Amino acid sequence: MNKLILLVQALLFLITISAAMPADDKLADLFYKRNNCQCTTAFSDFDSSSSSGPFRGFVAFGQDENGSTTIFGAFNRGFNPNCTSEFLIEDERNRVLYNVTSGLNVQITSDGGTEAFTHRFSNINLNCHSNGILLGGHNLRDKVKYCSNKKFVVRNNNQKGSQKVCK
């Protein structure tokens, strides 16, 4: 019986304290900030299509509830270890929106592939703000796959490959 009384007193104490907290409390804001953006994923598949160039691999994008996007992936061929490569996100007019080369810090392997890479970008979002890289696209013929008009681009001295960012 003593445990029940102690539990009821603790519960009443917590209710009283929480009711007395001001509405603009930073602790209360934590719960509202968590769901500003929808968690979303997307990908760019560098397969055997001609637009992939010589590069073969997979790049994935994951947006968290704050609108930051983690880009991760790996390539298994297409790179010359003696060349410098750039990793970009471009729009439909081939204008560079984001140069993610330094953030991803992709390590080219001796066999022409890459080590797995990952980096969280707080300035890139998929569909959280009006500049999201998934916005402004269309459904493909199968109506299941949606691709934006933005693309992930790999470029080195004399080769280029690009794939649309799809959901």
N, C-alpha and C positions, 0 to 999 in steps of 0.2 A: 504494500500500500504506500510505503514511503517513497518507493521508486516512481510510482504513478504521480504522486504529488510533486515530486521534483521535476518530472518530465513536463507536467502541466505548467509549472512555474517558469521553466526554461522557455517553453513555447510562448507563453504570454509575454515574457521579457523580449523575445525576438520580434514578436508582432508589434509591440510598443516602440521598439527602436526603429524598425523599418518604417513605421508610419510617421515617425518624427524626422526621417531623412528628407532633406530638401530635394525637389524634383530635378535640379540641375547638378546633382552630385555626380562626380566623375565615375564613381563605382556603378551608379545606375546607367550611365552612358555606355559602359562596356557592353551591356546586353543589346543595346540598340545598334551599335557600330558593327556587330558581327554579321549582320545580314543585309548589308547595303547592296551587295552584288550576288548574282546567282553563280554558284559553282558550275563551271563549264569546262569541257574538254574539246580539243580539236587536234588535227594532225595534218602533216604533209608527208605523203608516201612517195619516196623517190624510187620508183619501180623501173621497169624496162621501157617506159614510154620515151619518146624522143625529147620531150620537154625536160626530162630529168638529166639530160646530158649524160656524161659518163658516170654520174654519181648514183650509188645504190644504197639506200638506207631509209630510216624513218625518223621523223621529228614530231614530237608531240607537245601540246600546249595544255596547261592546266591553270584555270583561273580560280583564285580563292575568293572567299566572301568579302575581302577588302578590295578586290579589283586588281590585285597583283597577279602576274602570270609567270608561271614556271615553264621554261622551255627545256626540254630534254630529248635525247636521242642518241643515235649512233649510225655510222655509215660503215659498210663492209667493203666498199671499193670505189675507185674513181679519182682518188687524190694522188698527186705527185708529192712525195715528202720534201722535195727540193723547192716547191713553189709555195708562195704565201696565198692563203685562201681567205675569202671574206664571206660572212654569213649575214644576210640582209632580209628585211621584210620590205617588199615593194608593193605599190599600188598597181592598178591596171595599166597605167601609163609609164611604167618602169621607173617611177620616182621612188627614191629610197625614203621610206618612212622611219625605219629603225635600222641602225647598224648594230647588230648584237655580237659582233666578232669578239670584242674584248671581254664582254660579260661571259660568253660561253667558254672562251679559252679552250677551243677544240684542239686536241692533241692528235696529229696525224701519225699513223703507225707505218712501219716499214713496208707492209704489204698493200698500202694504198687505202686502207680503211681509217677509222678513227677510234679512239677510246670513247667510251660512253661519256656524255657531257650533260650538264644540268646547271641552270642558273635561274634565280627568281628575279624578275624585272618588275619594279614597282611602277614604272612609267608605261608599261604595256598592258592593255586589257583586251579581252576577247569581245565582250558585249556589254560591259558595265557602263561605259560612257559613250558619248557620240563619236569618239574616235576609235572605237573598238575594231580590231582587225577582222572580226567575223561579220561586221555590218556591211551591207551593200553587196550582196551576192545573190545567188539563185539556187533553186533545187535542181539537181541533175535529173536525167530521164527517169531514173528509178524512183524518184520522189522521196527516197529515204535519206540520201546523202545530200547535205547542203554544203556548197562551197562558196566562200567569199570571193570578192574580186581582188583580194590581197594574196600575195604569194611569198613563200619562203624561198630565198635564192641562195645558191652556193656559187661563188665565182672565184676563179683564180686567174693567173696570167692570160691564158688563152681559151679557157673553157667556162661554160656557164650552164647551170641546171636550175630549174625552178619548178615548184609544184604549188598549186593553190592550197590555201588553208581551208580544210573541210571539217565538218562536224559529223 
